[in-house]
Amino acid sequence: MLSSDMLGFDAVAARALDTAVAAGATYADIRFEDARSERIEVRNGVLATLSDATSVGYGIRAFYDGAWGFAANSDLSDAGLDATAAQAVAIAKAGAAVAARRFAEAPTDRYVDEFATPVVRDPASVPLGERVALLLEAERALRATPQVRAGRAWIDLWRTDKRFYSTTGSRIMQRLYQTGSGISALAVGADDAQDRTYPGDVGLYQTGGWEIVEAAALTENAQRIGEEATALLTAPQCPAGELDVVLGSSQVSLQIHESCGHAAELDRVMGWEANFSGTSFLDPAQLGTLRYGSERVSIEIDNLMPRGLASVAYDDEGARSVRSDIVRDGLLVGFEMSRDTARTIGRETNACVRASSWRSVPMVRMCNLSLAPGDVPFEALFDGIAHGIYMESNRSWSIDDHRLNFQFGCQIGWEIVNGKRTRLVKNPTYAGVTPQFWNACDAIADANSWVAWGTPNCGKGEPMQTGRTTQGAAPARFRKVRVGVGYDG
Amino acid sequence: MDRFEREALATRLLNAAGEGQLEALVHDEAVALTRFTQNAIHQNLAERDTSVRVRAIVDGRTGVAVTNDLSDASLRAVVERARAVAAFAPREDEPQGLVANSQPAAPPGAFVAATADASPADRARIVAETIGAVARAGLWAAGYVTTSRSGLTIANSRGTLVSFDGTDSGLNVKANGPDATGFAERYSSDVAALDGNALGTLAAQKAVSGAQPAAVEPGPWTVILEPAAFGELLSHLTEHFSAQAFDEGSSFLCDGLDRAYMGPNVTLADDFAHPLFAGRPFDFEGYPTRQLPLIASGVARHVVTDATWATELGLPNTGHGRPAPSASGPEPEHLVVSGGEKTVDQLIAETEHGLLITRFWYIRSVDQRKTIVTGMTRDGTFEIRDGRLVGGVRNLRFNQSILDALNHVEFSSTQSRTAGYSYNIVSPAAKIQNFHFTSTTDF
């Protein structure tokens, strides 16, 4: 089925690649994408968005004298292909003329393969009326109290066909299904407004079909979320000071994303993001020696993991997905890499290159990067805490341009006193410095509470690309953390 | 695709409408960006796309379909899909129908042919000038040069047919030294305004003068925020001026309009026609955008609306709609902060002890209603003593209410345009008292 889908593109790809080579490219590849996206969103009982979109196009990378050029177009005519291929080569030549140094070498590997996301139930088989009805019901349940001024419920369904060809003979077809859904309630009081979102802070986004929406259990949790938003209006302010902290799994996911995922992008380490999202405190010279976290902390890349939002068989420069470690037992041991960046540290790519669409240039992304589960039940994380805070669901996230000094806030918290979760508190925040924080991790919950949290909106690059990543995580405990920042006067 | 081709395409779509109302939005854009680091180009790209978005309203039900496949079969299908999607939508009691609008005038200078036609070699030349200026100071440069053109046509079955063609360009450069960095930026519809040598020199000067940064203590400081820093801070206020946020109660304006929220020297407007913007004169529903005072001498005057929120709140439609229907509501796109009477040098000279801040990074809301945000300084933070810059300091994290800042502010006379991935603001520099820093870094 998938292979037959390639047939119509073989000749088109050959034309584009031949044109690039004739124009002077010593290597070229072309990535066709046919992306279908459906967004349904209900707000306060009204269908605020019901959109069905297709976007079809291709991006061509051309390599010339150590420089890359990239051009993308939605025009699939012969003239459009020829012009775009020639443009990619012209851009590469313009770059090579300025380059004082060479960042790249032409790839030599070749893959002929196909891959499809495992799907239990194709979302297309679920009648549109059923999808809309689910959201209307869940959103109605959110408005459990008069204080809930805005309820929202949404579903995103994405299906992307990617076809990759290169002048080395690669020919790869992939069909990806990515699905997400969520609910949120905004409660408003006399002098305060409080948001609650479920699941996590953006919803549950994973690869797969309609089963991902069903797993989110929106309707079953909607009333609780509305009531929690309301209760936060009158809850006491989270205490400030140096306290022990237990983070829920989605907040641990965000912590990995910001303080490890972005920090370990090797292009960022090399300064390729310096003017925009910054550099990194990590250095290849620290491999095997930097104690990034406590020995309980192991963070690995698995770009084929079930339900991982970035799960593919091949990345967007045609490299095969592998598993690799970033942090093993607390030590820094790896980076997220492309072919070009890996070469600079004498390693092979671990296939962490993605483009957010056919029109976007492929770049290093964090993909599926997860914290290995620990060995204690979730409830045991509270043991031994004399005074602390349990926080869930991110509300605010900020980290410096070296990925060191961070401050995060959560939507909801509970005070922990003598090993017990007690009263609700609002506006919980915490701050720290990346290695010190991860070295303060002394317990991680077991696999029973580990979730593959997908992030559908990771920003990086210029022009800005929105990446889809996963940071799987279980709840974890951190000792002596600065809590209450931003509200402590 | 030029204006006439887009309008012909939109008209074809309308002719396929059948029963009910139809809106067609045709967007054609070409973006090119040359990115450099370590004094060489490392990413170099051009993107081209044309898409159509169809909104169908049938029997009070709304559906939307989008495609960039412009074949006859696809265009027929996109209309059918929008109508089919609408059939599954709940019927609205008071459906928001389409209205007829006429073509508003585009501001002068919105489209510059030299920008639209800029080549990879043109961008590479500006990059080379920029890198050269930074390298002469013994530093390395990272940044980008971008040029783009964008054409938008909106037509609907009630008679609206509006079009806009615009161009934009930008140069962003960070100069990197052993222990300090500097930053400069420029945006204009005319690529000729991008002076690589001047901006590279400015960024390098900041990095050189910020070398060997000193550690300073967090706490309340008098700060002078250059436009890049102040603009990014202020970008977190724009959504408060949305009629939707105003109605929901998440806006600081929820106590009502015609009240003073800021100091009497603060005037904010949304103005697409400001010469530094030269932006689109209508919104994504084809409605003419009003040049609107949001805060006048500290007093809240307006929130921005679209067709839905104008009806909902009984306010005039200010023409700030996103592609409809939108769950996010309207939002100002072209915020302009009025300037003061002093130069930046005067503001510095009048500061006994403070910080001059070039740029912020990763500002995020901590408390939406209270307008508390947190973020970091970056790329050029300097200590001021007795009216003089005395050297660079290590970066700091702040937690600050924007409203509090705007009650203790003084503006420079000159404005410039600053931009990030989600904002575009014309702003002066701002001197703010009691700006709250909560921690520091080692760099």
Interface residues (C-beta under 8 A of the other chain):
Chain A: E41 R43 V46 L47 A48 T49 L50 S51 D52 A53 T54 S55 V56 G57 A67 W68 G69 F70 A71 A72 N73 S74 D75 T84 Q87 A88 A90 I91 A92 K93 A94 G95 A97 V98 A99 A100 R101 R102 F103 L128 G129 V132 L136 R149 A150 R152 W154 L186 V188 D191 D192 A193 D195 M270 G271 W272 A274 N275 F276 G278 R359 S360 V361 M363 R395 S396 W397 S398 I399 D400 D401 H402 L404 N405 Q407 G409 N427 T429 A431 G459 G461 E462 P463 M464 V485 G486 Y487
Chain B: V31 L33 T34 R35 F36 T37 Q38 N39 A40 I41 H42 Q43 N44 L45 A46 E47 R48 D49 T50 S51 T62 G63 V64 A65 V66 T67 N68 D69 R81 A82 V85 A86 F88 A89 P90 E92 S119 P120 A121 R123 A124 V127 A128 I131 W140 A142 G143 Y144 T146 N172 V173 K174 N176 F183 E248 G249 S250 C254 P325 S326 A327 W361 Y362 I363 R364 S365 V366 D367 Q368 R369 I372 T374 G375 M376 R378 N395 R397 N399 Y421 T438 S439 T440 T441 D442 F443
